[in-house]
Amino acid sequence: MTTLAVTGHMDLTEGSLPLIRAALRRLLQEYAHEGVTGLSCIAQGADTLFAEELLAIGGKLVVVVPSRDYRRTVVAPDHAPAFDRLLEAAAEVVALPNETAGRSAYEAANRALIHGADRLVAVWDGQPPTGKGGGTADVVEEARAAGLDVDVVWPDGAARRG
């Protein structure tokens, strides 16, 4: 059994979604024969695509919720149905003890993902950290520093909004 954690961009373009979904499906199928558990915060974008594809191949989803107020204050109304559906489908939910969402809660969630996984799947455009902390590039750097192998998923044609 392999445990994969996911990190990735939330601001993916609509045209990128099917490309990234297909790339994630191919990657996850490599682990399906031995059984796979996926750790995700099920944020909009990469986290959700990963969780949906994991469940589609019969993997076990473990959701890490960064703070007690995360669902109420962070999950956008258009993402709420997917968030709730994935939360319900999870084999396990790890609710971190942070009262409020924010940088420290996200960094704690990222540490939980890294320390609970055998590998990290990063839906990442390869850009360096922004200096804000807790972003995809930061998680990749932290995982590599911890000795975790990182599978970067960024197919040709993928792009971020803005």
VEXDREN-2710 file (C-alpha; in Angstrom, 1 decimal):
% VEXDREN-2710
k/r/px/py/pz
1/MET/0.0/0.0/0.0
2/THR/1.4/3.4/-1.0
3/THR/0.2/6.7/0.5
4/LEU/0.3/9.7/-1.7
5/ALA/-0.3/13.2/-0.6
6/VAL/-1.3/16.0/-3.0
7/THR/-0.5/19.6/-3.3
8/GLY/-1.3/21.8/-6.3
9/HIS/-2.7/25.0/-7.7
10/MET/-6.2/26.1/-7.1
11/ASP/-6.4/28.6/-9.9
12/LEU/-6.3/26.2/-12.9
13/THR/-7.9/27.3/-16.1
14/GLU/-11.0/25.4/-17.3
15/GLY/-9.1/24.0/-20.3
16/SER/-6.5/22.6/-17.9
17/LEU/-8.9/20.5/-15.9
18/PRO/-9.3/17.6/-18.3
19/LEU/-5.6/17.6/-19.1
20/ILE/-4.6/17.4/-15.4
21/ARG/-7.4/15.0/-14.6
22/ALA/-6.1/12.6/-17.3
23/ALA/-2.5/12.9/-16.1
24/LEU/-3.5/12.3/-12.5
25/ARG/-5.5/9.2/-13.6
26/ARG/-2.5/7.8/-15.4
27/LEU/-0.3/8.4/-12.3
28/LEU/-2.7/6.9/-9.8
29/GLN/-3.3/3.8/-11.9
30/GLU/0.4/3.0/-11.5
31/TYR/-0.4/2.5/-7.8
32/ALA/-3.8/0.9/-8.0
33/HIS/-2.6/-2.7/-8.2
34/GLU/-0.9/-2.5/-4.8
35/GLY/-3.6/-0.3/-3.2
36/VAL/-3.3/3.4/-2.7
37/THR/-4.3/5.9/0.0
38/GLY/-4.5/9.6/-0.9
39/LEU/-4.1/12.5/1.5
40/SER/-5.8/15.7/0.4
41/CYS/-7.2/18.9/1.8
42/ILE/-9.8/18.8/-1.0
43/ALA/-9.3/22.4/-1.8
44/GLN/-10.7/23.6/-5.2
45/GLY/-8.5/22.7/-8.2
46/ALA/-5.7/20.2/-8.0
47/ASP/-6.7/18.7/-4.6
48/THR/-10.2/18.0/-5.7
49/LEU/-9.1/16.5/-9.1
50/PHE/-6.7/14.2/-7.3
51/ALA/-9.3/13.1/-4.7
52/GLU/-11.9/12.4/-7.5
53/GLU/-9.5/10.3/-9.5
54/LEU/-8.2/8.5/-6.5
55/LEU/-11.8/7.4/-5.6
56/ALA/-12.5/6.5/-9.2
57/ILE/-9.7/3.9/-9.2
58/GLY/-10.8/2.5/-5.8
59/GLY/-8.3/4.3/-3.6
60/LYS/-8.8/5.3/0.0
61/LEU/-9.2/9.0/0.6
62/VAL/-8.0/10.6/3.8
63/VAL/-9.1/14.3/4.1
64/VAL/-7.0/16.7/6.1
65/VAL/-9.1/19.7/7.2
66/PRO/-6.8/22.6/8.2
67/SER/-9.0/24.4/10.7
68/ARG/-12.4/24.2/12.5
69/ASP/-13.8/27.1/10.4
70/TYR/-12.4/25.9/7.1
71/ARG/-15.6/24.7/5.5
72/ARG/-17.5/27.8/6.6
73/THR/-15.0/30.5/5.9
74/VAL/-12.8/29.2/3.0
75/VAL/-14.7/26.8/0.8
76/ALA/-16.3/28.9/-2.0
77/PRO/-20.0/28.4/-2.6
78/ASP/-19.3/26.9/-6.1
79/HIS/-16.9/24.4/-4.6
80/ALA/-19.0/23.4/-1.6
81/PRO/-20.9/20.6/-3.3
82/ALA/-17.7/18.9/-4.4
83/PHE/-16.1/19.5/-1.0
84/ASP/-19.1/18.0/0.9
85/ARG/-19.3/15.0/-1.5
86/LEU/-15.6/14.2/-1.1
87/LEU/-15.7/14.7/2.7
88/GLU/-18.6/12.2/2.8
89/ALA/-16.6/9.7/0.6
90/ALA/-13.5/9.9/2.7
91/ALA/-12.4/6.8/4.6
92/GLU/-11.0/9.1/7.3
93/VAL/-11.1/12.8/8.1
94/VAL/-8.2/14.4/10.0
95/ALA/-9.4/17.6/11.5
96/LEU/-6.5/19.7/12.7
97/PRO/-7.0/21.6/16.0
98/ASN/-6.6/25.1/14.5
99/GLU/-9.5/27.4/15.3
100/THR/-9.2/29.6/12.2
101/ALA/-8.0/29.2/8.6
102/GLY/-4.8/31.0/7.6
103/ARG/-1.2/30.6/6.9
104/SER/-0.3/28.7/10.1
105/ALA/-3.3/26.3/9.6
106/TYR/-2.3/25.7/6.0
107/GLU/1.3/25.1/6.9
108/ALA/0.2/22.6/9.6
109/ALA/-2.0/20.9/7.0
110/ASN/1.0/20.7/4.6
111/ARG/3.2/19.2/7.3
112/ALA/0.5/16.6/8.0
113/LEU/0.3/15.7/4.3
114/ILE/4.1/15.4/4.0
115/HIS/4.7/13.4/7.2
116/GLY/1.8/11.1/6.4
117/ALA/2.8/10.2/2.9
118/ASP/5.3/7.9/1.0
119/ARG/5.3/10.3/-2.0
120/LEU/4.0/13.7/-2.9
121/VAL/2.0/14.4/-6.1
122/ALA/2.4/18.1/-7.0
123/VAL/0.1/19.6/-9.6
124/TRP/2.7/22.4/-10.1
125/ASP/3.8/24.7/-12.9
126/GLY/7.4/24.7/-11.6
127/GLN/7.4/28.3/-10.6
128/PRO/9.4/29.2/-7.4
129/PRO/7.8/30.1/-4.1
130/THR/6.2/33.5/-3.8
131/GLY/7.4/34.1/-0.3
132/LYS/4.0/34.0/1.2
133/GLY/4.4/30.5/2.6
134/GLY/2.2/27.5/2.3
135/GLY/1.9/27.5/-1.5
136/THR/2.5/24.6/-3.9
137/ALA/6.2/25.4/-4.5
138/ASP/6.8/25.7/-0.7
139/VAL/5.2/22.3/-0.1
140/VAL/7.4/20.8/-2.9
141/GLU/10.5/22.3/-1.3
142/GLU/9.5/21.0/2.2
143/ALA/8.8/17.5/0.9
144/ARG/12.1/17.3/-1.0
145/ALA/13.9/18.6/2.1
146/ALA/12.2/15.8/4.1
147/GLY/13.5/13.2/1.6
148/LEU/10.1/12.6/0.0
149/ASP/9.9/11.8/-3.7
150/VAL/7.8/14.2/-5.7
151/ASP/5.8/13.4/-8.8
152/VAL/5.2/16.6/-10.7
153/VAL/2.0/16.7/-12.8
154/TRP/1.9/19.6/-15.3
155/PRO/0.9/18.3/-18.7
156/ASP/1.4/20.3/-21.9
157/GLY/-1.3/22.9/-22.2
158/ALA/-2.0/23.2/-18.5
159/ALA/-2.2/26.8/-17.3
160/ARG/-3.3/28.9/-14.3
161/ARG/-5.8/31.8/-14.4
162/GLY/-4.5/35.3/-14.3
END
